Amino acid sequence: MTVIQPALDGTLPTPGTDYASWCDTVRPAFVAAARSGKRFTTYEIAADNELPEPACPRADWGNFVQSLVRDRLIEHCGFDRSSRPTGEKSAVAVWRGTAAARAGRLA
């Protein structure tokens, strides 16, 4: 029997949304952001593109962004204050597309 841990607000993750499927859904928005050459935070891209939340937001967003770094699609370029309503203006990483991503050589 599989046990599903509810979120702190009592909601359950959407059934059938595994991490790999979620990554496939949100990746195109981040590829487009990387190609634009503009600086961005993860939340800005998620909010602007109305991306779904992963099953485990606290871990999955960070893991996903680090996979983009490992794929040499984005690079860290500073810090800013969070614009997420629940972020309490905490410091968050700011990203930009690598030169290869901006040139369209990576996807």
N, C-alpha and C positions, 0 to 999 in steps of 0.2 A: 504494500500500500504506500502511495506517495503522499507525503504531507507537504502542503503549501503554506509557507509562512505569510500571514497577512502583513500589509504595511502598517505603520503606526496609526494611520487614520482608519484602519479597519478594512480597507479595500484589498482585494486579491489581485494579483497580476493577471493580465489577460491570458486566458488559456491558449496554448499553442504558440505563444510568442517566445521562442527560445532566443538566446543571445545571438547566434549566427544569423537568424532571420531578421532580427532587429537591426543588426549591423548592415545587412544588405539593403534595408529600407532607408536608413539615415545616411549612408555613405555618399550617395550622389550630391546631397546638399553640401557636404563638407568638401567634396572635390570641386564643386562650383565655387565655393568660397575661397579655396586655395588658389584656383586659377585666376580669381579676380585681383589678387595682389593686395587686397585690403586687410587690415588688422581686424581680428574678431575674437570673441569669446565663445565658448561652447554654447552657452545659454542664448546668445544673440542669434546664432545660426538655428538652433532648435526652435526658438520663438518665431523668428522671421519665416521659417518654412513649416511651422506647425508640425514639428516632428513628434512622434510618439515617445513616451517615456519608456525606458527599458524595465524589465522585471525587477532589477535591483539598481535603482538610480545612483545610489551612493558609490557603488563600485563600477557599474557598467559604463557610465559616461567617461570616467577616467581611463578605464581599460581600452575603450574604443579610441579615445584621443591618442593614447600612447601607441596604439597600433598604427595610426596615421603617421605618427612620428617615425616609428620603425620602418614604415613603407616609404619614408622620405618625401611624404606629401606635404607635411606642414612642419614648421619649426617654431620654437618658443621665441617670443620677441619682447616680453615684458609682463607687467602685472597691471591690473586695473581694479576698480571696485565693482563688485557684482551688481548687475542690473536685475537679477532674479528677485521677484517680490519677497521671497522667503530667505534671501541670501544675507540680509542684514548688512549690506554694503561691505561684506568681507572681501579680502583680496582673492582675485582669481587670475589664472594664467591668460595671457593674450597670445594669440597665434597668428601666423601668416603663412601663405603658401611658399614652398621652397622655389628657387629659381627654375628648377625642372618642372614643377607643377604649374608655375605661371607661364612657362613656355609651352605647356600642353604635352609634355613628354611623359607625364605620369597620370594615372587615373585611379 
